Amino acid sequence: MKSLTKLFSAFLVALTLLVSAGCASTNRHEGTGEYIDDSVITTKVKAMLFDEPNLRSGQINVETFKGIVQLSGFVSSQADINRAVEIARNVKGVTSVKNDMRLK
């Protein structure tokens, strides 16, 4: 009976280690916590772009990976591009902004 308990305990420890290793992040994949953080950053950037009266935020796409925000889409002027990048940079948690926006 004691050996069965030890075997079961060893199995639980091994299973816990495997599961926790599966949630870790890699260079190309985010861990669960990082994914949630990036989702919050994306939502905040989108909300701030939406609140900006001079920007057509529906035409700006926002994606975040490990704190790096990528802005893409089409805008009317270079001033709109600069304003969108500035807004994204001022969001807490953003480490850098990659600008892939284009002029119409």
Secondary structure, DSSP 8 states (H G I E B T S, - for coil): -HHHHHHHHHHHHHHHHHHHHHTS--SSS--HHHHHHHHHHHHHHHHHHHH-TTS-GGGEEEEEETTEEEEEEEES-HHHHHHHHHHHHTSTT--EEEEEEEE-
